[in-house]
Amino acid sequence: MASFKIRLITPNDAEKIVMLMKQHWGSTRVVSRGRVHCPEKLPGFVARVDHKSVGLLTCNINDKDCEIVTFDSASEGLGIGSASLEAVRKVAISTGCKRLWWITTNDNTHALRFYQKRGFRLAALYPNQLEKSRLLKPEIPLAGVDGIPLRDEIELETTL
Ligand SMILES: CC(C)(COP(=O)(O)OP(=O)(O)OC[C@H]1O[C@@H](n2cnc3c(N)ncnc32)[C@H](O)[C@@H]1OP(=O)(O)O)[C@@H](O)C(=O)NCCC(=O)NCCS
């Protein structure tokens, strides 16, 4: 099985992050809770296998809260997601954060399973939030994973 390494994002990663975002999400921008993020400008972690970037986690630290903004693994099931989550948890704790949180959409049942199995709890539901997000990012599709209509934001959190 391929082994991977996780390291902090550096300024040299910006171009790669833009490419990865386009490939995985069809856009370089992320909207959560009515706010537009540019992941290439955020801190976080890159996972690599054989010098190839296969995972990306970006986060936004705001006072005592750390939001996971993007989280992608192109080599699922190797433990990259779990290790990236552990890495951001450690950084958040070391910078004094008390809460690690994350927004997903109603269609992403795999991610809901993944996070809940790793200590996150459902904290809030924002019905029809995607209508507002589309005003900021019109490229958000109408259907998401498995063709499920993309409508609501779900907030998950864990205390640190
Ligand atoms: C959610 C996501 C980031 C998880 O990444 P991942 O690299 O697959 O994560 P892991 O490998 O740590 O864990 C995935 C599963 O594989 C299992 N796994 C981990 N290491 C393994 C190994 N060596 N062999 C077999 N299975 C393994 C884990 O146990 C886990 O299963 P579980 O949830 O039943 O515990 C990834 O699925 C993804 O990119 N999804 C699409 C984008 C997305 O939805 N992102 C989140 C919203 S922004």
The ligand as a Gaussian input file, in Angstrom:
#p B3LYP/6-31G(d) Opt

LIG

0 1
 C      -13.775000      12.800000       3.195000
 C      -12.369000      12.477000       2.642000
 C      -11.514000      13.737000       2.715000
 C      -11.741000      11.345000       3.468000
 O      -10.423000      11.118000       2.983000
 P       -9.699000       9.676000       3.010000
 O       -8.302000       9.916000       2.587000
 O      -10.469000       8.678000       2.254000
 O       -9.763000       9.361000       4.549000
 P       -9.223000       8.049000       5.329000
 O       -8.451000       7.189000       4.387000
 O       -8.564000       8.520000       6.547000
 O      -10.514000       7.337000       5.786000
 C      -11.457000       6.862000       4.870000
 C      -11.903000       5.514000       5.245000
 O      -10.911000       4.601000       4.827000
 C      -10.491000       3.805000       5.944000
 N       -9.045000       3.602000       5.907000
 C       -8.094000       4.421000       6.392000
 N       -6.890000       3.879000       6.218000
 C       -7.091000       2.696000       5.575000
 C       -6.247000       1.703000       5.109000
 N       -4.933000       1.773000       5.287000
 N       -6.790000       0.638000       4.471000
 C       -8.116000       0.554000       4.293000
 N       -8.983000       1.478000       4.731000
 C       -8.466000       2.535000       5.365000
 C      -10.841000       4.592000       7.138000
 O      -11.045000       3.713000       8.241000
 C      -12.079000       5.285000       6.704000
 O      -13.210000       4.492000       6.888000
 P      -14.217000       4.782000       8.063000
 O      -14.825000       6.146000       7.770000
 O      -15.166000       3.660000       7.982000
 O      -13.440000       4.846000       9.320000
 C      -12.448000      11.968000       1.177000
 O      -13.361000      10.918000       1.126000
 C      -12.801000      12.991000       0.125000
 O      -11.939000      13.686000      -0.415000
 N      -14.088000      13.095000      -0.213000
 C      -14.521000      13.992000      -1.291000
 C      -14.417000      15.447000      -0.915000
 C      -15.191000      15.763000       0.330000
 O      -16.307000      15.346000       0.482000
 N      -14.561000      16.528000       1.223000
 C      -15.186000      16.937000       2.462000
 C      -16.096000      18.061000       2.296000
 S      -15.299000      19.573000       1.910000

